[in-house]
Amino acid sequence: MAGPTSSFSVSRYRPDTGLWGKLTARDSMVRRMDWILLGSALLLSGLGALLVWSATRNRTELNQGDPYYFLFRHVLNTGIGLALMVGTMWLGHRTLRGAVPVLYGFSILLTAAVLTPLGSTINGSHAWIQVGGGFSLQPSEFAKITIILGMAMLLAARVDAGDRPYPDHRTVVMALAIAALPIGVIMLMPDLGSVMVIVVIVLGVLLASGASNRWVVGLVATGATGAFCVWQFGLLDEYQINRFAAFANPDLDPAGVGYNTNQARIAIGSGGLTGTGLFQGHQTTGQFVPEQQTDFIFTVAGEELGFLGAGLIIVLIGVLLWRACRIARETTELYGTIVAAGIIAWFAFQTFENVGMTLGIMPVAGLPLPFVSYGGTSMFAVWIAVGLLQSIKVQRPVSA
């Protein structure tokens, strides 16, 4: 009896060296992932799928007669995004650090290609490349990632090596040059919304790097001066000027330039506390709000899910930002802190701008709501960003 019992005990408690054992080991990547961060992003994408479906199922001029057309593509985009997240985690942010020059150069070429005959115009912005099969790419979304990685690589190089406690002025100038080139190209499209996001990313990166506050103050002053000059010299397209005019005066031409924001506020206001119910929104089913599956997806949540449903989206994004802030604080190297800070600035500002323009407190800038809005390139970019955050989270100390 003793022999078999002893043999059973040994086999019962022998460490599993198979795939399951590797995945569930105490120091495995799966165990060290931030599952709250991942869960928040997945819930946001899931809610987005329902809202996109509601906004497009009756729009035959968009869905080619298939009510599931946009739902299927949104789920497909999310699946591809998850695969990109896993791939980013597998490569690791430190490996990508060495590939930054190649990634940055490729993103610049891809962004510049928009200005060639390959580019196409959607909603007044010449910011897209058609790739066939009804799919298109917006290269400026990938530029956000490479700008974060490129600036972080430069600003953290000498600090992580122990040569300096903070970046010197020359390094800051070089880092700003990394952001200036794609900003210049994107302004030629013009895609003012993406430029606004990149500027906020740059400020977040500089603050996290420990660079002198004089740089931040100087950039804010320069940005304000530049915006004034752009307005005074008429460098904006007419549709962009109309958007700002409608923001400054919501009652200006309510059937024209102010139509989008007026209909958006009506949709959100009609939802009340609990909403009219999924697929039951009068503004949504009546197709009164343009671009409701992309830029104005939050209006579907406000109308059909009410204050509670729309508030849940804000809470989930808040949880995601909280976990990202925790990752930035706990990482063992400045490079990881800067990358996480750039992603935080990106997600926070883009969410504020998207929700704000539907409420009339921000001008319409054509920015999607992260994880929720329909759009392949934006979905791929935000999930790659989640992969970077997870890579920073699961990293071992540099000395290990």
C-alpha positions, 0 to 999 in steps of 0.5 A: 500500500505504501509503494503505490501511495508514495508513487501517487503522491510524487506524480500528483505534486510533480511540477507541470513542465508542459504548456499549462505549467509554463503559463501558470507558473508563479513568474509566468507572463500570464500571471504577471499581466494586469488583468484589470487593465485587459478586462477594462479594454475588453469590456469597452470593445464589447460595449463598442460592438453593441453601440456600433451595431445599433448605430449602423444596422438600419443604415443601408447606404453604409452597411451594403444591406447587411445589418451585421456588416459593421458589427462583424468588422468591429469584432474582427478589428478587435480580434486583430488588435488583441493579436497585435497586443499579444505580439507586442507583449511577446516582443517586449518594449525593450526589444522594440526600443532597439527597433525604434529607428526602423519603426519610426522611419516606416511610420513617417513614410506611411504617413507621407504616403497619404499626400501622394495619389495613394491617399484618400479623403474622408469627411474633409480630411485627406488622412487615409490610404485605401488598401482594398476590400473596403478597408483603409488605414490612417497612418497618423494613428501609428505615428502616435505610437512611434513618437512615444517610443522614439521620444522615450528612447532618446529621453531615457537613454543616458538616465537609464545608463546612469550618466545623468539624473534627467535629460539635458537640453540637447536631448530634449531638442532631439526628442522634440524633433522626432515629434515635429516631423510627423506633426508637419506632415499631418498638418498638410493633410490636414488632420488637426485632431491628430495633431492636438493628440500628438501635442498632448502626448509630447507634453506628457512625455516631457513631464514624465521624463523629468525635463525642465519645466521651462520646456513645458511652459515654452511649448504651451506658449509656442502652441498658443502662438502658433494656433493664433497665427494659423487662425489669423493667416487662414491656414485652416480649411473651411470645414475646420473653421466652421467647426470652431465657429459652431463650437464658439456659437452653438446656435450658429446655423443649426441646420448647417455647421452646428447640426452635428453638435446639436443633434448629438446633444439632443440624443444624449439628453433624451436618454435620461438616467437609464436610456431608451433601451438598446436599438430603441433610440429615436435619434439613432434609429432615425439616423439624425446624428452623422458619423454615429458609429465613429466620432459620435459613438458616445451619443448612442450610449447616452441615448440608448443606455442613458446616464448610467451606461454612458457613465460606465464607459467613462468609469471603464476608461478611468480604470484603464488610466488608473492601471496605466498610471500604476504601471508607470509608477512601478516600472523600474526604468525611465524608458518604461515610465515615459512610454506609459505616460505617453499612452496615458496622455493619449488615451486621456485627452482623446477620450476627453475630446471625443466625449467633450465634442458630443456634449458641446464643451469641445470643438468637433475634431474627428477623433474616435473614442478609444476601444469603442468607436468603429475604425480598424487603424485606431483599434489596432493602435490602442491595442498595441498601446495596451500591449506596451503597457502589459510588457512594462508591467510583466518586465523583470528588474533590469538587474535580474 
